[in-house]
Amino acid sequence: MFDTIAAAIGERTGTPFSVSSAKPVRGGSIHRAWHLDDGVRHYFVKTGPLAAAPMFAAEAEGLLALSAAAVVATPTFITQGNAGDEAFLVLEHLELKALDQAGGATLGAALAQLHRVRGDAFGWPADNFIGSTRQTNALHQSWPHFFADRRLRPQLELALENGMDRSLVSKGRGISDRIGGLFIDYRPAPSLLHGDLWSGNAAQTRDGVPVIFDPACYYGDREADIAMAELFGGFPLSFHAAYRRAWPLDAGYETRKPLYNLYHILNHFNLFGGTYLGQAQRMIDALLAGLKR
């Protein structure tokens, strides 16, 4: 496998590459990861079954889009392909560490700039993945319609297949039906989103440059990125403060935040099981209660 990957690196870079060291990298829950080097050049490589190839292609597309925005660093995409019965994705290898307060502030301001990159509609030119779950991105001019039909409903239907109680799924569908009530005085623009912005997908280099990676990009309400950044914690307080200084959030953000995070909690239920069931139920009940007022 590594010989094939090395040949692909050499072909893409124009300089032959021979693996002298292949060290496993910890941290991923879906694919295996490796640090490959030839004693001089270093690369970060993800591998997985052939079924992972579309995920790697979507990740590469997202990284290229984020890089083209030129406001926040990402690992450089090198190449991707298949090696026997394995798919692979090769990226620039970066020595990373957790965000500190200074790095968090720089990233918060940069994210506000990223969100000012606009699309013509909500969605993305192709479907991609949130974790290993396919994420439907067919374009639409209405954000509430897009979020209800392309985000919430697919997760609810998958949750039903995965054993969620039918009555709870029905309540979730009720949120989709009434979602317009959360957007009466708020009309978001289609901002370029990272799409999977939890603290495990952000870090900084040894010299303090913030880096984001593992995107699930699409054009959507910028609040969706901010809500996820708050869902599991881990970002420095400076990150949130710097973002809000650069671009203050709408007054209704706190009301909509549970809607955006319900999508991710449902996805975690679908990926990892019943640990997230109680949290999903509490979020659904709270959102429904608010929408019925």
Secondary structure, 3 states (H helix, E strand, C coil): CHHHHHHHHHHHHCCCCCCCEEEEECCCCCCEEEEEECCCCEEEEEEEEHHHHHHHHHHHHHHHHHHHHCCCECCCEEEEEEECCEEEEEEECCCEECCCHHHHHHHHHHHHHHCCCECCCEECCCCEEECCEEECCCCECCHHHHHHHHHHHHHHHHHHHCCCCHHHHHHHHHHHHHHHHHCCCCCCCCEEECCCCCHHHEEEECCCCEEECCCCCEEECHHHHHHHHHHCCCCCHHHHHHHHHHCCCCCCHHHHHHHHHHHHHHHHHHHHCHHHHHHHHHHHHHHHHHHCC
